[in-house]
Amino acid sequence: MLQALIIFVAQLIYVPVLTLRTITMVKGMKEKAAALGMLEGVIYVVALGIVFSDLSNYLNMAAYAIGFGVGLYIGQMIEQKLAIGFVTIEVNIMNKNDDLAKHLRYEGFSVSTAEVEGMNHARRFRLDCTARRDREQEFIKIVSTYEPSAFIVSYEPRSFKGGYITKAMKKNRKNKQKNEAAGKAPTPL
């Protein structure tokens, strides 16, 4: 019974680490991905070693499988809380809404607007924004308040260059270096 508990707990740690390692690898964070991969490997070998030491112990196998499933759930919750990276959000609305664009900009979102042509040559207006993933729901909530019937789609950009976010990141990097030199805590982006 103790072995099954150890296996279960190991899986609860292993799978979220695997999730984070995958995310950091996809986002190009090589050093973090390598460190998480080493931790992942140690946990994997220990848990699987216990399971393989007695293949007639079905409780250990069940603990491995259940721990893996629960670990996936926990890993997904951690990933959503961390919200690493950026998201591009496109909003299509029926009419131009300057108040919405002003409010989004006031809240610190970079918003580009354009008139677009919809089906049957209908005029629509599109808002484009690239923001940190942890602000995606905030953006959607603001848009939904102003435009409840807006069509909103978001996706993760693979890479980007220039624009408001790049300038803000450079500014944040300079402020961080200045603050570190002065012994102050870094300011958020």
C-alpha positions in Angstrom: 0.0 0.0 0.0 2.9 2.4 0.8 4.4 1.7 -2.6 1.1 2.6 -4.4 0.9 5.8 -2.4 4.5 6.7 -3.4 3.7 6.0 -7.0 0.5 8.1 -6.9 2.3 11.1 -5.4 5.2 10.7 -7.8 2.7 10.9 -10.7 1.1 13.9 -9.2 4.5 15.6 -9.3 5.7 14.0 -12.6 2.9 14.9 -14.9 2.7 18.7 -14.0 6.5 18.8 -14.4 6.1 17.1 -17.8 3.4 19.7 -18.8 5.6 22.6 -17.7 8.6 21.1 -19.5 6.6 20.8 -22.7 5.4 24.4 -22.4 8.9 25.8 -21.7 10.3 23.8 -24.6 7.6 25.0 -27.1 8.2 28.6 -25.9 11.9 28.3 -26.5 13.0 28.4 -22.8 15.8 25.9 -23.3 17.4 26.1 -19.8 14.1 25.8 -17.9 13.0 23.0 -20.2 16.3 21.1 -19.6 16.1 21.5 -15.8 12.5 20.4 -15.8 13.4 17.4 -18.0 16.0 16.2 -15.6 13.5 16.4 -12.7 10.9 14.7 -14.9 13.4 11.9 -15.7 14.2 11.2 -12.1 10.6 11.0 -11.0 9.7 8.8 -14.0 12.5 6.3 -13.3 11.6 6.0 -9.6 7.9 5.6 -10.1 8.2 3.2 -13.0 10.9 1.3 -11.2 8.6 0.6 -8.3 5.8 -0.6 -10.7 8.2 -2.8 -12.7 9.6 -4.4 -9.5 6.4 -6.3 -9.0 4.2 -6.6 -12.1 1.7 -8.8 -10.2 0.8 -5.8 -8.0 -2.2 -4.3 -9.7 -2.6 -1.7 -7.0 0.7 -0.2 -8.0 -0.3 -0.1 -11.7 -3.7 1.4 -10.8 -1.9 4.1 -8.7 0.3 4.9 -11.6 -2.6 5.3 -14.0 -4.8 7.2 -11.6 -1.9 9.4 -10.6 -1.1 10.1 -14.2 -4.8 11.2 -14.9 -5.0 13.4 -11.8 -1.6 14.8 -12.6 -2.8 15.8 -16.1 -5.6 17.7 -14.5 -3.4 19.5 -12.1 -0.8 20.2 -14.8 -3.5 21.9 -16.9 -4.7 24.0 -14.0 -1.1 25.1 -13.3 -0.6 26.0 -17.0 -3.8 28.1 -17.0 -2.7 29.9 -13.9 0.8 30.7 -15.2 -0.5 31.7 -18.7 3.0 31.8 -20.1 3.4 33.7 -23.4 1.2 35.9 -25.5 -2.1 35.7 -27.3 -3.4 37.4 -30.4 -7.1 38.3 -30.2 -9.3 39.3 -33.1 -12.7 40.9 -32.5 -15.3 41.4 -35.2 -18.2 43.8 -34.4 -21.1 45.2 -36.4 -20.4 48.9 -35.9 -17.4 51.0 -35.1 -17.1 51.4 -31.4 -14.6 54.2 -30.4 -15.5 53.9 -26.7 -14.5 50.3 -26.7 -11.2 50.9 -28.4 -10.5 53.9 -26.0 -11.3 51.8 -23.0 -9.1 48.9 -24.1 -6.2 51.3 -24.7 -6.8 52.9 -21.3 -6.5 49.5 -19.7 -3.1 49.1 -21.5 -4.1 46.9 -24.4 -2.6 47.6 -27.8 -5.5 47.8 -30.2 -5.6 48.2 -33.9 -8.8 48.8 -35.7 -9.9 48.3 -39.3 -12.9 48.3 -41.4 -13.4 44.9 -43.0 -15.9 43.4 -45.5 -18.1 40.6 -44.3 -20.5 38.3 -46.1 -22.6 39.9 -48.9 -20.3 43.0 -48.8 -21.5 43.9 -45.3 -19.3 46.4 -43.4 -17.8 45.1 -40.2 -15.1 46.5 -37.8 -12.2 44.4 -36.5 -10.1 45.0 -33.5 -6.7 43.3 -33.3 -4.7 43.0 -30.1 -1.7 41.0 -28.9 -1.4 40.8 -25.2 0.0 38.6 -22.4 -2.0 35.4 -22.0 -2.8 36.2 -18.4 -4.8 39.2 -19.6 -6.9 37.4 -22.3 -10.0 37.0 -20.1 -9.8 40.6 -19.0 -9.8 41.7 -22.6 -12.7 39.4 -23.5 -14.7 40.7 -20.5 -14.2 44.3 -21.5 -15.2 43.6 -25.1 -18.3 41.6 -24.0 -19.4 44.5 -21.8 -19.4 46.9 -24.8 -20.3 44.4 -27.5 -22.2 41.3 -26.2 -22.6 39.9 -29.7 -19.0 40.4 -30.8 -17.2 37.5 -32.5 -13.9 36.9 -30.6 -11.2 34.5 -31.6 -7.8 34.2 -30.0 -4.6 32.2 -30.9 -1.1 32.1 -29.7 1.4 33.8 -32.0 4.6 31.8 -32.8 6.7 34.9 -32.9 6.4 38.6 -33.4 8.6 41.6 -34.1 8.1 45.3 -33.5 4.9 47.0 -32.3 3.6 48.2 -29.0 4.4 44.9 -27.1 8.0 44.8 -28.2 8.5 48.4 -27.2 6.9 47.7 -23.8 9.1 44.7 -23.3 12.2 46.6 -24.1 11.1 49.4 -21.8 10.4 46.9 -19.1 13.8 45.3 -19.6 15.6 48.7 -19.3 13.5 49.5 -16.2 14.4 46.1 -14.7 18.1 46.7 -15.3 17.9 50.2 -13.9 16.0 48.9 -10.8 18.4 46.0 -10.3 21.3 48.4 -10.4 19.6 50.6 -7.8 18.6 47.6 -5.7 14.8 48.0 -6.3 12.3 45.4 -7.1 11.4 45.0 -10.9 8.3 46.7 -12.2 5.8 44.5 -14.0 5.1 44.8 -17.8 
